[in-house]
Amino acid sequence: MPFYPAPVTPKRKSFWSSTGGILTIVFGSLALVVVVLLCMPLGLMAMIGDRGDAVSKMEVRVTSCEVFGSVAKVGFSVKNIGDKTRSATLKIEYRDSAGARLDTDTLYVRNVAPGDTVRGEESTILDVPTTSGSCKIVGVS
């Protein structure tokens, strides 16, 4: 009598290696990408909106201006009228008495607490010497 081994039953595939599992992975990944791409602009708009709101919560002023020769010195104040600590980037423009732009400068004011005012003074060397002029804040971000 010959010996025959017992029949081997084939192993059952897992769901993830079956056609249904592969399709679930592919379409699930695509759905995730679509959701991320649709939500990303909303997040960017919220950040931009918050930054614009931050600027509107700051009162910025030139408090003094001296322009003579090759040097300009500007005094400024930044008051936070919002309810959160905020920072600001100021763009200053220096002009001669005829109104021609002599130079520009960028100032950074960080971590101004709600209700506080930060005062500062900044000097710059002008590209073109002059005997008089003005300082103006032309941008706040």
C-alpha positions as CSV (number, residue, x, y, z in Angstrom):
1,M,0.0,0.0,0.0
2,P,1.6,3.2,-1.1
3,F,1.8,6.2,1.2
4,Y,0.1,9.4,0.1
5,P,0.6,12.6,2.0
6,A,-2.5,14.4,3.2
7,P,-3.8,17.0,0.7
8,V,-2.5,20.5,1.4
9,T,-5.1,23.2,1.4
10,P,-3.9,26.4,-0.2
11,K,-3.2,29.3,2.2
12,R,-5.7,32.0,2.1
13,K,-4.4,35.5,1.0
14,S,-4.8,38.3,3.4
15,F,-7.2,41.1,2.5
16,W,-4.4,43.6,2.0
17,S,-2.7,41.5,-0.7
18,S,-6.0,40.8,-2.5
19,T,-7.5,42.9,-5.3
20,G,-9.9,44.5,-2.9
21,G,-7.2,45.4,-0.4
22,I,-4.9,46.9,-3.1
23,L,-7.8,49.0,-4.5
24,T,-8.6,50.2,-0.9
25,I,-4.9,51.3,-0.5
26,V,-4.8,53.1,-3.8
27,F,-8.1,54.9,-3.6
28,G,-7.7,55.6,0.1
29,S,-4.3,57.3,-0.6
30,L,-5.8,59.3,-3.4
31,A,-8.6,60.5,-1.2
32,L,-6.1,61.5,1.5
33,V,-4.1,63.5,-1.1
34,V,-7.3,65.3,-2.3
35,V,-8.3,66.2,1.2
36,V,-4.8,67.6,2.0
37,L,-4.8,69.6,-1.3
38,L,-8.3,71.0,-0.6
39,C,-7.5,71.9,3.0
40,M,-4.1,73.5,2.4
41,P,-5.4,76.7,0.9
42,L,-7.7,77.2,3.8
43,G,-4.7,76.9,6.2
44,L,-2.7,79.3,4.1
45,M,-5.6,81.8,4.0
46,A,-5.9,81.5,7.8
47,M,-2.2,82.3,8.3
48,I,-2.4,85.2,5.9
49,G,-5.6,86.5,7.5
50,D,-4.0,86.3,10.9
51,R,-0.9,88.2,9.7
52,G,-3.1,90.9,8.2
53,D,-5.0,91.0,11.5
54,A,-1.7,91.3,13.4
55,V,-0.7,94.4,11.4
56,S,-4.1,96.1,12.0
57,K,-3.5,95.6,15.8
58,M,-0.2,97.6,15.8
59,E,0.1,101.4,15.9
60,V,3.4,102.5,14.3
61,R,4.8,106.0,14.3
62,V,7.9,107.9,13.5
63,T,8.8,109.9,16.6
64,S,11.9,111.6,15.4
65,C,13.9,112.0,12.2
66,E,17.3,113.5,11.6
67,V,18.8,113.5,8.1
68,F,22.2,115.3,7.6
69,G,25.2,114.4,5.5
70,S,25.5,110.7,5.0
71,V,23.6,109.7,8.1
72,A,19.9,109.4,8.9
73,K,18.5,108.6,12.3
74,V,14.9,107.6,12.8
75,G,13.0,107.2,16.1
76,F,9.9,105.1,16.1
77,S,7.3,103.6,18.4
78,V,5.2,100.4,17.9
79,K,2.1,99.9,20.1
80,N,0.3,96.6,20.3
81,I,-3.4,97.3,20.6
82,G,-4.4,93.7,20.1
83,D,-4.8,90.9,22.7
84,K,-1.9,88.7,21.7
85,T,1.9,89.3,21.7
86,R,2.9,90.4,18.2
87,S,6.0,91.2,16.1
88,A,6.3,93.7,13.2
89,T,8.6,94.4,10.3
90,L,8.8,98.1,9.4
91,K,10.0,99.4,6.1
92,I,11.5,103.0,6.5
93,E,12.1,105.3,3.6
94,Y,14.4,108.3,3.7
95,R,13.8,111.2,1.3
96,D,15.7,114.5,0.7
97,S,13.9,117.9,1.0
98,A,12.9,117.7,-2.7
99,G,11.1,114.4,-2.1
100,A,13.6,112.1,-3.9
101,R,14.2,108.8,-2.2
102,L,17.7,108.5,-0.7
103,D,17.5,105.1,0.9
104,T,15.3,102.4,2.5
105,D,15.8,100.3,5.6
106,T,14.0,97.4,7.3
107,L,13.5,97.3,11.1
108,Y,12.3,94.4,13.1
109,V,10.3,94.7,16.4
110,R,9.7,91.4,18.1
111,N,7.4,90.2,20.9
112,V,5.4,93.3,21.8
113,A,3.0,92.3,24.6
114,P,-0.6,93.4,24.5
115,G,-1.0,97.1,25.5
116,D,2.8,97.7,25.4
117,T,4.7,100.2,23.4
118,V,8.2,99.6,22.1
119,R,10.3,102.6,21.3
120,G,13.5,102.5,19.3
121,E,16.0,104.4,17.3
122,E,17.9,103.3,14.2
123,S,20.7,104.9,12.2
124,T,21.6,104.2,8.6
125,I,24.2,105.4,6.2
126,L,22.6,107.1,3.2
127,D,23.5,106.2,-0.4
128,V,23.4,109.9,-1.2
129,P,24.5,112.7,1.2
130,T,22.0,115.5,1.9
131,T,21.6,118.5,4.1
132,S,18.0,117.8,5.2
133,G,15.2,115.3,4.6
134,S,12.4,113.1,6.0
135,C,11.8,109.6,7.4
136,K,8.6,107.8,6.7
137,I,7.2,104.3,7.5
138,V,6.1,103.0,4.1
139,G,5.3,99.4,5.1
140,V,4.3,97.3,8.1
141,S,4.0,93.5,8.0
